[in-house]
């Protein structure tokens, strides 16, 4: 496989075939992220992509299918025009016919550039899920972290994906508003998620990575990461405030201090009760040690 640099994928794509179709991230300015800072964004040549699909097909001819899903890397493969994505999806369907779902990262820019008709065509060709790192539903937080999208654009993106029949997994970051914007970050994230009503939500915990602009902001005193328990309070406020139709809600990423996995609204009362106990007791022994946390 022709892999350039470090590869990243959502936790739920752990057993997927990672097919790199772009190198880096076309935005690459989010202050908390160092995933693609060593890469200059560019699409990979189609011949290279198709060769990787052929290689995977040959391997599976010898061993039997080793995966049921494909994840398109890097940071926002959906930014590619449909005329380039469609041949990739067609090759996956032709050469890897057992694949059940193709997923990719996407954001308000990449979703916004495509019409519902285009997205529907991509879904019909095999694209089944888009992972969207919204991070916050608060405008002040989004501006501070240089996310490159707005609250209203996130809501519009969710509506587009729903109309096109593509599953939508939205990621939010506990603590990313800092101490000063913590309350409004939690409240407005819950409100925005309620309007988006996605199929999946994943809550991760902000980690200040050395060398990032967020680390520089922390060093200068313009950003202070909330305490562990304050970030759990944010999680509690999001769960309490969000109104979703039928959502698989997870906070079990390696970055999280307390794993949570539930279906909302069905499990809301039980999750709030469990969070309330941990927050009230303030017993750090119940939290994941720093040495076991990861990005």
N, C-alpha and C positions, 0 to 999 in steps of 0.2 A: 504494500500500500504506500501511496505517496502522501505521507503526512508531513506538513510543514509546521514546526514549532509545537507548543503544548496544545493538547486537545481537551475540550471541555464539553460536557453534556449534562442535562438534568439528571437527578438521581433515578427517576423512573425509566431512563433510557440506559440503565447500567448494562443490560444484556443485548443492546442494539448494535448493529453494524454501523460504525461511525464513518460516514462518507464525507470527506472534506470537499466542499464545492466552492467555498470562498476562503481566502486567507485573511484573518483579522476581522475587525469590526469597522463598518463604514462610518460610525459615529465616533466611537473610541474616545469620548471626552468625559464619561461619567467619573466623578471625582473619587469614588470608592473603589474603582475597578482597576486591576493591573493585568487582567487576563490576556489582553491583546496589545499591550503597549509596546511590545517588542516586534510587532508586525505592522507592515504597511498594507492597508486594505487593498485587495485586488481579487477579481474572480480567477478561479483556476481554469486552465485550458480545458475545453470540452474533451479533447482526446485523452487527457490525464484522468478525468473523472470517469469516462467510459471504460478506460483500462482498469481502474480500480473495481468497477462493477464486474467486469469480466473476470478479474482475479478472484473476487469473492465467489462468483458462480463456479469457477473451476474447483476451488477449494471445497465447496459444498457438494460438488459432484462426487468427490472422493470420500468425504466424511459424513455426508448427509447434512441437512440444514442446521447451521450453528446459531441461527438467530431468526426471530420472527418479525423484527422491526428494524427500520433504518432511520438513523438520525443524521440530518444534513448539517454539517459544521461549516464555518466557524460561527462568529458572533451573531450574524443576522443574514443567513442564507436567503431568506425571503426577500431581501432587497434586490436580488437578481430579477431581471425582467422575466415575465412569463415565457417568452419565446426561448429563454435559456433553461428555465426550470422544467418546462414540459418534456423536452428530450431526455432529461435526467430521470424524471419520473417514469417515462415510457420505457427507458432502458431497465430500470429497476423492475417494473412489472413484467417485462419480457424475459430478462435474464435471471431474475430472482422471483419466480411466480408465487412462491410460498409466503412472501412477505405480507404481513397483515396490516401494517401501518407505517407510514413515513411521517416523521416529525421534523420540526425545525424551530430555531429561535426566530422571533419576529417582534417588531415594536410598532409604535404608532406611525413611524415614517414608512416602513416597508409595507404595513397593512394599508395605510392611507393612500399609497401610490397605486394600489390595485383596486379595480372595480369589483363589485360583488360577482359580476359575470366571470371575471378573470379568476377570482378565488374559487368560484364554483367549478370552473374547468380544472383548476389545480387539484381540487378535492376529488373530482371524477377520475383524475389521473393517478391518484393514490395518496395525496397529502391529507393526513388525517388529524393532525394536531399542531397547533402553534403555541409555543411557550413564550410568554410576554413578560419581561422583567419591568413591570410598572414601577415597583419599589415604593411608591407613595401615591396617595390620592390628594395630597395637599399641594397647591400651586407654589407656595413659598419654598417648600422642601424640594419640589421638582426643579425649581430655578436654582436653588443653592447647589444641588448635586449635579447640575448641568445634564439632566436626563435627555433633553432634546425632544420632549413631548409634553403635552398638557393633560390635565384631568379630562377635559371635554374630548380630546383626541383619543384618550383611552376608552371612554364610553362609546365613541363612534366606532372604534376598532372592534370592540366586542360585538356591537350590533352587526357589523359587516361579516364577521366570522360566523356568527349565529345564522345569518341569512344564507351564507354559503354552505352551511352544514359542516363546518370545521370545528373540532373541539378546541377549547381555549383554556390554557393553563396560565394563570396569572401569578406572578411572584411579587411579594412585598417584603420590605426589609425593616425588621424591628430595629429601632434605634437610629435610623438614618437621618431623622430630623434633629438629632442632638438633644441635649437637655432642654434647650429653650423652646423648641418646636415640637416636643414630644406629644403633648396633649392634642394639638391640632393635627399632627401627623396621624395619630391613631384614629381620631374621630372622623377626619376627612377620608382616610383610607377605607374605613368601614362604609362610609356613605357612598364613595365612588364604586367600591366593589358591589354594593347593593344595586346600583344602577347598571353595572356591567353584567351581573348575574352569570359569572362564568361556571363552567363545569368543574374546574379544578382551581384551587388556590393553594399556593405554597408560601408559608411565612418563614423566611430565613432571618438570621441574626447578623447585624452589621459587625464586621471585623475591620479594624483600621489596619490596612496593609502598608508596611513601610514603603516609602518611595512614591506613594500616590498623592495627589493633591489633597485628599482628605487627611492624610497623615501630616501634611504641611499645615493644614488648617488647625488640626489638633495641637501641633507644636506651637503655633502662634496664639493659641487661646480662642480662636474664632469658632471652634467646634469642640464640644465636650460630649463624649459618648455617654448615654444614660447608664446607670448601674444595671447589673444583671436583673435585679428584681423590678426595676422600673421598666425594663424591656419586656418582662413577663406581664407587667401591668398593661403595657401597650397591647400585647397579645390578647389579654383578657378583654380590653376595651374594644378591640376589633371583633372578637367573637361575639361579645354582647351586643354590639351595635349593628352588625351586618345582617341584612335580610336577603337570603338566597333561596332559590327554588329547590335545588337539589345539587349540592356541591360536595365534592370530596375535598376536605380541608386538612392540610398537613402542616405541621411545624416540626418535622422529624429529620430535617437536613443536618448534616454533620456540624453545622455552625450553631445549632440551637442548644440552649442550656437544658431544656425540658422537652422531651419528645411528645408530640400530640398528633394524633391521626383520628379523624372522625368524619362523619357525614353531617352536614348542616342543611336544614335546621334540626334534623332528628335528634342529634346528640348534644345540642347546645347546653341544656341544663346540666348534664353530667360533666361536660368539659369545664363549664364555669365553676362548678362545685370543686372540681379537682384543682383548678388554677387558684381559686380563692384560698384553699387550704395551704398550698405551697407559698403563696404570696404572704399570707398571714403568719405562717410559722417562721419564714425567713431562715430556713435551715439549708445552708449551702451544700450540705452533704447529699441532698436530694437532687442537686443539679449536676450536670455533666462537668467534670473537671476540665480546666483550660487545656491540659495536656492531651485531652481526647477530642477537642474541638478542631474542626478543619473547615476549609473553604469549599 
